[in-house]
Amino acid sequence: MSAERESVIGAVATVDALDLSTDAHVHTGFSAGRDAVGVVVSAADRAGLAAVTFADQVGPDSTWLGAYADSVRRARRRTEMRLRIAAEVEVVRPDGWLALPPDLGHLEILSVAVSALPLPAGPAGPREVRAMLTAGALTAGQVAETLVTATARGLDRASRYAPTQLARPLSLLAEAGLDDAVLSADLVHALAAACRETGTVVEVSEAWRSPSPRVLAQLRAAGVILVPASDARYATEVGQWQYVRRV
């Protein structure tokens, strides 16, 4: 990984520990959050953070990225913290197609998420996946393989535009009622390989409690770089670690 990429993402220098002075994924009132950029920065300062990545959720209809980026740039002038401008984008098709906003020029990082299972007929949310599992339309193994494959393909697509992070990795499994035991070693290795090949940093999500301790240990052993991410929607949640400290 180049020095430039390391400086943009602010990843930890080693895979053996997490740098808890960094919060790699926070939201603001521009999208999924509740507070202004300045309020989030003040909360991060009180939490003793040295770096924060703003990663509001975006899609094809997002027209506010310019104002969002400007807000973060203004905040940079008032703090010594490293503030990065990112956006959370969804994988929406099995081939890794992303629901990208019309203008990526403002973004320094893309945080890739898979909140619904990308199926040929369209994304299926956790409740729909549960119903298909109950009806026998999908097996647990098929869900796991589809999720990992689409995630890897999404990372490949996103990495063509900007440095990448993986948001709340594989959290869809738990939401759909599946234990992480459904993930074979081969699937975790495939995900790890995709992260290494694309230079993707994996977020350890406080809000989503993902990845699981088992998967996290396998990713770490495979040389994947990990960063703590609160996925905070409220400023008071920024840089507050419980799950992250345990794992």
C-alpha positions in Angstrom: 0.0 0.0 0.0 1.4 3.4 -0.9 2.3 6.1 1.6 -0.3 8.3 0.0 -3.1 5.8 0.5 -2.1 5.3 4.1 -2.2 9.0 4.8 -5.6 9.4 3.2 -7.3 6.6 5.1 -5.3 7.0 8.3 -5.1 3.3 8.8 -3.3 1.8 11.6 0.3 0.8 10.9 -0.1 -2.7 12.1 -2.9 -5.3 12.0 -2.2 -6.3 15.6 -4.0 -3.4 17.3 -6.7 -0.8 16.6 -5.9 2.9 16.9 -8.7 4.1 19.2 -7.8 7.7 18.6 -9.4 7.3 15.1 -13.1 7.0 14.3 -13.4 5.8 10.7 -17.1 6.3 10.2 -19.4 8.9 11.5 -22.7 10.4 10.2 -24.0 14.0 10.2 -27.3 15.7 9.7 -26.7 15.7 5.9 -27.9 12.1 5.8 -28.3 9.4 8.4 -27.0 11.4 11.4 -28.7 14.0 13.6 -26.0 16.6 14.2 -24.0 19.2 12.2 -20.4 18.6 11.2 -19.2 21.2 13.7 -21.0 19.5 16.6 -19.5 16.1 15.6 -16.0 17.6 15.5 -16.5 19.1 19.0 -17.6 15.8 20.3 -14.7 14.0 18.7 -12.3 16.6 20.3 -13.9 15.9 23.7 -13.4 12.2 23.1 -9.7 12.8 22.5 -9.7 11.7 18.9 -6.9 12.5 16.5 -8.8 11.6 13.3 -12.4 11.3 12.1 -13.8 10.1 8.8 -17.2 11.6 7.8 -19.1 8.9 5.9 -22.7 9.9 5.3 -24.9 7.7 3.3 -25.3 8.6 -0.4 -27.1 7.4 -3.5 -27.9 8.4 -7.0 -30.2 11.2 -5.8 -27.8 12.8 -3.4 -27.2 16.4 -4.5 -25.7 17.8 -1.3 -22.2 16.4 -1.5 -20.7 19.8 -2.4 -22.2 21.5 0.7 -21.2 18.5 2.8 -17.6 18.6 1.7 -17.4 22.3 2.2 -18.6 21.9 5.8 -15.9 19.4 6.5 -13.3 21.7 4.9 -14.4 24.6 7.0 -14.2 22.5 10.1 -10.6 21.5 9.2 -9.5 25.1 9.7 -10.7 25.1 13.3 -9.1 21.9 14.5 -5.9 20.0 14.6 -7.8 16.7 14.0 -7.5 15.0 10.6 -10.9 15.2 9.0 -11.6 13.1 6.0 -14.5 13.4 3.5 -16.0 10.0 2.7 -19.4 8.6 1.8 -21.2 5.3 2.4 -22.3 3.6 -0.8 -24.4 0.5 -1.2 -23.8 -2.6 -3.3 -27.1 -3.2 -5.0 -26.4 -6.0 -7.6 -24.7 -9.4 -7.5 -22.0 -8.1 -9.9 -21.0 -5.4 -7.3 -22.8 -2.5 -8.9 -22.9 0.5 -6.6 -25.6 3.1 -5.9 -23.1 5.9 -6.5 -23.9 9.6 -6.3 -23.7 11.6 -9.5 -20.5 13.4 -8.4 -17.6 11.7 -6.7 -15.2 14.6 -7.1 -15.7 15.8 -3.5 -14.9 12.4 -1.9 -11.6 11.2 -0.6 -12.8 7.7 0.5 -15.7 5.4 -0.4 -17.1 3.3 2.5 -18.8 0.3 0.9 -21.8 -1.2 2.6 -24.1 -4.2 1.9 -27.4 -3.6 3.8 -29.5 -5.8 1.6 -28.6 -9.1 -0.1 -28.0 -8.3 -3.8 -30.0 -10.8 -5.7 -30.8 -10.9 -9.5 -34.4 -9.7 -8.7 -33.1 -6.9 -6.6 -31.8 -6.2 -3.1 -33.5 -8.2 -0.4 -33.5 -6.7 3.1 -33.0 -8.8 6.3 -36.7 -9.5 6.8 -37.0 -10.7 3.2 -33.9 -12.9 3.5 -35.4 -14.4 6.7 -38.6 -15.2 4.8 -36.8 -16.8 1.9 -34.7 -18.9 4.3 -37.9 -20.0 6.1 -39.6 -20.8 2.8 -36.6 -22.7 1.5 -36.0 -20.3 -1.4 -32.5 -19.7 -0.1 -30.1 -21.7 2.1 -27.8 -20.2 4.7 -24.8 -21.2 2.6 -26.2 -19.4 -0.5 -26.8 -16.2 1.6 -23.2 -16.3 2.9 -21.7 -16.9 -0.6 -23.9 -14.3 -2.3 -23.0 -11.7 0.4 -19.3 -12.3 0.3 -19.1 -12.4 -3.5 -21.1 -9.2 -4.0 -19.1 -7.5 -1.3 -15.8 -8.4 -3.0 -17.1 -7.3 -6.4 -18.4 -4.0 -4.9 -15.0 -3.3 -3.3 -13.3 -3.9 -6.7 -15.7 -1.4 -8.4 -15.4 1.2 -5.6 -11.6 1.0 -5.5 -11.5 2.3 -9.1 -12.8 5.7 -7.9 -11.2 6.2 -4.5 -9.5 4.5 -1.5 -12.0 2.1 0.1 -13.3 1.0 3.4 -15.7 -1.8 4.2 -18.5 -0.7 6.4 -20.2 -3.0 9.0 -18.8 -6.1 7.4 -21.2 -9.0 7.0 -23.6 -7.5 9.5 -26.5 -8.6 7.2 -26.0 -12.2 8.3 -26.9 -11.4 12.0 -29.7 -9.2 10.9 -31.1 -12.1 8.9 -30.8 -14.4 11.9 -27.7 -16.3 10.7 -24.8 -17.2 12.9 -21.3 -16.4 11.6 -20.6 -20.1 11.5 -22.3 -20.1 8.1 -19.1 -18.4 6.8 -16.7 -21.0 5.8 -12.9 -20.4 6.1 -12.8 -20.2 2.3 -15.4 -17.4 2.2 -13.6 -15.4 4.9 -10.3 -15.9 3.0 -12.0 -14.7 -0.2 -13.2 -11.6 1.5 -9.7 -11.0 3.0 -8.1 -11.4 -0.4 -10.5 -8.9 -1.9 -9.6 -6.4 0.8 -5.9 -6.9 0.3 -6.1 -6.7 -3.5 -8.1 -3.4 -3.4 -6.3 -1.9 -0.4 -9.5 -1.9 1.5 -9.5 -1.0 5.2 -12.1 -3.0 7.2 -14.2 -1.1 9.7 -14.7 -2.7 13.1 -18.2 -1.3 13.8 -19.2 -0.3 17.3 -22.9 0.3 16.3 -23.3 -2.9 14.3 -21.0 -5.1 16.4 -19.4 -6.4 13.3 -17.4 -8.2 12.2 -17.8 -10.9 14.8 -14.8 -11.7 17.0 -14.3 -15.0 15.0 -14.3 -13.3 11.6 -12.2 -10.3 12.9 -9.5 -12.7 14.1 -9.4 -14.4 10.7 -9.2 -11.1 8.9 -6.4 -9.9 11.2 -4.5 -13.2 10.6 -4.9 -12.7 6.9 -3.2 -9.3 7.1 -6.2 -7.1 6.6 -5.9 -3.6 8.0 -8.6 -2.8 10.6 -9.9 0.5 11.9 -12.4 1.4 14.7 -15.7 2.9 13.4 -18.5 4.1 15.7 -21.0 4.5 12.8 -22.3 7.2 15.1 -25.6 8.9 14.2 -25.4 11.2 17.2 -22.4 13.3 18.2 -22.3 11.8 21.7 -21.6 8.4 20.1 -18.4 9.5 18.3 -15.2 7.7 19.6 -17.1 5.8 22.3 -15.8 2.2 22.3 -17.3 -0.8 24.1 -17.6 -3.6 21.5 -14.4 -2.4 19.8 -12.4 -2.6 23.0 -13.7 -6.1 23.7 -12.6 -7.5 20.3 
